[in-house]
Every structure is written in C-alpha cells, then in structure tokens.
Amino acid sequence: MTARQRDAAWEPLDNAAKIFPSISSKRDTKVFRFACELREGVDPVLLQQALDETIEDFPIFRSTLREGFFWHYLKESSQRPLVQLESELPCSNLYDANNPGLLFEVSYYGRRINLEVYHALTDGTGALQFLRALVCRYLYLRHPEGFAAPPTPLHGASFSEMAEDSFQKYYTTSSKNKVRSEPVYKLRGVRLPEGRMQIIEGVLPVKAVLAAARERGVTMTILLTALFLCAVDKNAVLRRKRHPVVAAVPVNLRNYFPSETARNFFCTINVGYHFGRDPGDLESVMASVRRQFEELLTRENLAKRMNGYSALEHNALVRVVPLGLKNIILRIAGAIAERDHTISISNIGKVSMPAGCEQYIRLFDVFVSTNILQLCLCSFGEDLTLSFSSAFRNTDVQKDFFRSLTGMGIPVEITTNRPEEEVRP
C-alpha cells in the first residue's frame, strides 16, 4: 500500500470511543499506560526494530483522529511511530485536534518499556495485545538464543477481525440499562496541578492475595473492591456518609460476546455500598459486592449496558446534529456519567507471555489518567501489581488500602512518583 493509498483509508470510531474526544482535558487526558519491567536495561535500537515489526500486525494502531462534519473518525496514516526516552509526565496528552498524530506512544526508561494509548483508539485488552506482541519481538531480537523459534503473532486474528466494531455487531434495539439516580459520595480535597497525577504502585505476591480471598470465600477482585470501598469510607467526611460509596468497574465484553477486536469493547458496571446505612465491616461489604457482581455480570445485563453505549449513535435526531453541537451534548453526558461513581477499579487480569519470554520479565503494570482516584491491577508470574492514579494530593485512602493488606499478612513493596512523600502501608 502506498502512502497516498494509506492516507485515504478511514474508520468510524466505535461506540465507546465516540465520547473520548469530547471529554478529554488537561486534567484527564483519557490516556492509559501499560508498562513491562524487564530484568535488564532496554536497548532502544532493538525496541525500535521490534516496534516497526509489531505495527504491521496492528494496522488500526497506525491511525490519527480527525474531525468530520458529524463524528470524529480514524484515518490511517503513513507516520512511523518512534521509540522515545521517557521524558513527559505519565499519561500526557496524545490527541491534538490541530496537529493530528498517532494515538499511541512507546517509550523506555531504565528497564521499563511503556505503551501509552489514547482511549479513543482501543481499550486495555487491545493495548495489552499490542504490548505483549511488542515485548515478545523485542526479547527475541535481544535474546534469540532463548527461543526455540521466532515468535508468531500472539492474537491469531485477521486484520478485519481486529478492526471490527463489536458494539455495532452486537447492538440490538432491546431495553437499555437504567441509570443510577441516587447521589453518590464524592471525593474532595486539594488537587494536583492540571496535567499531573499521583501514582502509587504496590507489588504483592499474587498467591498470598488469592489465599486471603479464598479464605474469605470471595474472588480476588471482590476482596480488593471491598477493601477499596472500606478505605474510602474510613476517610469519608461524616456529614456526607448519607450517600453510598460507588466503584466503577470496567468489564471486558470479549469474555461474554465472541470478539477478536483490537478496538474498544468494554462497558462499565457500578458496585457500591452504603456505609451510613449498613454495617461497615469487611465481611458485610464483601457479601454485598459479591451479590452485585453476580447480578450485574450476566450476558443479559451487559447487553443492556452495551446497547446504552450504542444508543446515541442510533438516535435519529443526534445523528444529524453537527459535530460541534455533539461535542457539547457528549460533554454533558460525560459529566452526568461521572456523577454516578466515587472511585474506579479495573482488573486487567493475568498477563501471559509465550515460552522463552518469562525469564527476562519482572512484572507488568497499568494505570490510567483520572480526575478522581483509580486503582488498576494485573498479575504476571508470582507478582500482583496494584497501581493507584489520583488527581488528589492526599494519600490516606491508598495508605489505608495497603495497610488492610499488610494486616492480612501480605507483604507489599511500594513505589511512588512523588519521592518527596513516603507512602508506607
């Protein structure tokens, strides 16, 4: 394909992505970062070669975001992604309407390979697919003796399957999910300057966390969600305890609807607890969270939420509204959506790598830009990484969360991007 032919190709945004260009801001760029920490320093020359090869398997990543008359759209570009030494703040802005560039960036620092992605391009699953392929190719170039054969694409999907808009594929006109109307507890406090956020990363033995969850008869996600809710309540302002603490939980829809897309295919459920009305002990909170997960994580309920994501595009009146007016509508919709949760927790799950790679990798990590407080987690090998990103200076919620884990006898290794502040569990 020539550069001219490539520049002519375009794709409409998927339904989950349509809101991100309208609600992105300096405070919340809608960028997320996956990182892979190796056991040795990164060779930038080999990383660039690996990136050049990997991008050929993920053509949707070679896209810029453009403004149409009615909607934003992805336009294929001939731009070459270039590996950079990390120099910007984490999750810095990747989308500039006046200077369209690629919607992802690969950087390195020390032993870490970073992949930052603008959410309009893909979700966490799609980004992790890309990073796994990139790291695998890099390690083969760096240590060919450690592999029985050259790595093959890890995803096994065709280009059309990876570029599929699965929201359109599974959209129906059936009933849609009702929006929570009850006010929720909102975090307040001194915020960091725009463009900055606080990151606190905890590394724990995954077997110890799983054992603690099994001992209490719940899954790891339920345990950590309950601990997060309890940590917020412990630091809540008493006069505002009349509202429930609610966690937004992104759900990978590929686990419920067959899809190989490398684009966005997720929805969000809200799981909460009313500490001002119900018992505040951990057992009661876990039992409530478990009941809500069982009720909400069904194909039928998720289909309703998915239809809600698609409803705006299929609204006959909204479809003919020019993009400028749509941006206003979407910003209002985004502000309303942010009012229905206090915090957010995202479990990426277990990261697997092909044989030959594991010996060179220490851990994987993930965190997102946010204007509130968010927890992301993933595991690799023996380690579970829990990463908080926060728009606030105060770290009391994070401290109490980690103290709860150490109180269960689970060791935690903590690092932070604010070396002037010591964060101890």
Salt bridges, closest charged atoms under 4 A:
GLU11 OE1 - ARG263 NH1 3.95
ASP28 OD2 - LYS30 NZ 2.85
GLU37 OE2 - ARG111 NH2 3.06
GLU37 OE1 - ARG112 NE 3.11
GLU37 OE2 - ARG362 NH1 2.93
GLU40 OE2 - HIS143 NE2 2.53
ASP52 OD2 - ARG80 NH2 2.57
GLU53 OE1 - ARG137 NH1 3.40
GLU56 OE2 - ARG62 NH2 2.74
ASP57 OD2 - ARG137 NH2 2.38
GLU67 OE2 - HIS72 NE2 3.91
GLU76 OE2 - ARG6 NH1 3.14
GLU86 OE2 - ARG33 NH2 3.00
GLU116 OE2 - ARG33 NE 2.74
ASP123 OD2 - ARG254 NH1 2.97
GLU145 OE2 - HIS143 ND1 3.32
GLU164 OE2 - LYS169 NZ 3.69
GLU201 OE1 - ARG112 NH2 3.09
GLU215 OE1 - ARG216 NH1 4.00
ASP233 OD1 - LYS241 NZ 3.18
ASP278 OD2 - ARG277 NH2 3.68
GLU313 OE1 - LYS18 NZ 3.39
ASP340 OD1 - HIS341 ND1 2.85
ASP365 OD2 - ARG112 NH1 3.33
GLU382 OE1 - LYS207 NZ 3.74
ASP400 OD1 - LYS234 NZ 3.50
ASP400 OD1 - ARG403 NH1 3.53
GLU413 OE1 - ARG362 NH2 3.11
GLU420 OE2 - ARG418 NE 3.39
GLU421 OE2 - ARG418 NH2 2.98
GLU422 OE2 - ARG424 NE 2.55
